[in-house]
């Protein structure tokens, strides 16, 4: 069964409606999420809820650096790298290798 794929706008709306405040986008599907989650866990009393998102989760499901670059460009053009909706602020960080 294949994964449900949404548009960039739908993925942005998902992020805005989520209780997560920080979305961290990474390229790889094995080591990158583990590595960056370790960095977040090393910050004492991190006051934000965060989610590590791999490139394969993004619309188009091609994964890799190009998927991250395309989604970054969409969020930047939409002025949504930091977004506020209903009193909640959502921010995105992209890590590239």
PEBELBEL-V652227 format. One record per residue. N is the residue number from 1. SS is DSSP state (alpha for helix, beta for strand, coil for the rest). PHI is phi as a letter, one per 40 degrees, with the letter a starting at -180 (* if undefined). D_FIRST is the distance of its C-alpha to the first C-alpha in whole Angstrom. Layout:
((N	SS	PHI	D_FIRST) (N	SS	PHI	D_FIRST))
//
This chain:
((1	coil	*	0) (2	coil	c	4) (3	coil	c	7) (4	coil	c	9) (5	coil	b	12) (6	coil	b	16) (7	coil	c	19) (8	alpha	d	22) (9	alpha	c	24) (10	alpha	c	21) (11	alpha	c	20) (12	alpha	c	24) (13	alpha	c	24) (14	alpha	d	22) (15	alpha	c	24) (16	alpha	c	27) (17	alpha	c	26) (18	coil	c	25) (19	coil	c	28) (20	coil	c	27) (21	coil	b	30) (22	beta	b	29) (23	beta	b	26) (24	beta	b	26) (25	beta	b	24) (26	beta	b	24) (27	coil	c	23) (28	coil	c	22) (29	coil	b	19) (30	coil	b	21) (31	alpha	c	25) (32	alpha	d	25) (33	alpha	d	24) (34	alpha	c	26) (35	alpha	c	29) (36	alpha	c	29) (37	alpha	c	28) (38	alpha	c	31) (39	alpha	c	33) (40	alpha	c	32) (41	alpha	c	33) (42	coil	c	36) (43	coil	c	38) (44	coil	c	40) (45	coil	f	39) (46	coil	d	36) (47	coil	c	37) (48	coil	b	33) (49	coil	c	30) (50	beta	b	28) (51	beta	b	24) (52	beta	c	23) (53	beta	b	20) (54	beta	c	19) (55	alpha	d	19) (56	alpha	c	15) (57	alpha	c	15) (58	coil	c	17) (59	coil	d	17) (60	coil	g	16) (61	coil	f	14) (62	coil	c	17) (63	coil	g	18) (64	alpha	g	22) (65	alpha	c	25) (66	alpha	c	25) (67	alpha	c	22) (68	alpha	c	24) (69	alpha	c	27) (70	alpha	c	25) (71	alpha	c	24) (72	alpha	d	28) (73	alpha	c	30) (74	alpha	c	28) (75	alpha	c	29) (76	alpha	c	32) (77	alpha	c	33) (78	coil	c	32) (79	coil	f	34) (80	coil	b	31) (81	coil	c	31) (82	beta	b	33) (83	beta	b	33) (84	beta	b	34) (85	beta	a	33) (86	coil	g	35) (87	coil	g	37) (88	beta	b	34) (89	beta	b	34) (90	beta	b	31) (91	beta	b	31) (92	beta	b	29) (93	beta	b	30) (94	beta	b	29) (95	coil	b	29) (96	coil	b	29) (97	coil	b	30))
//
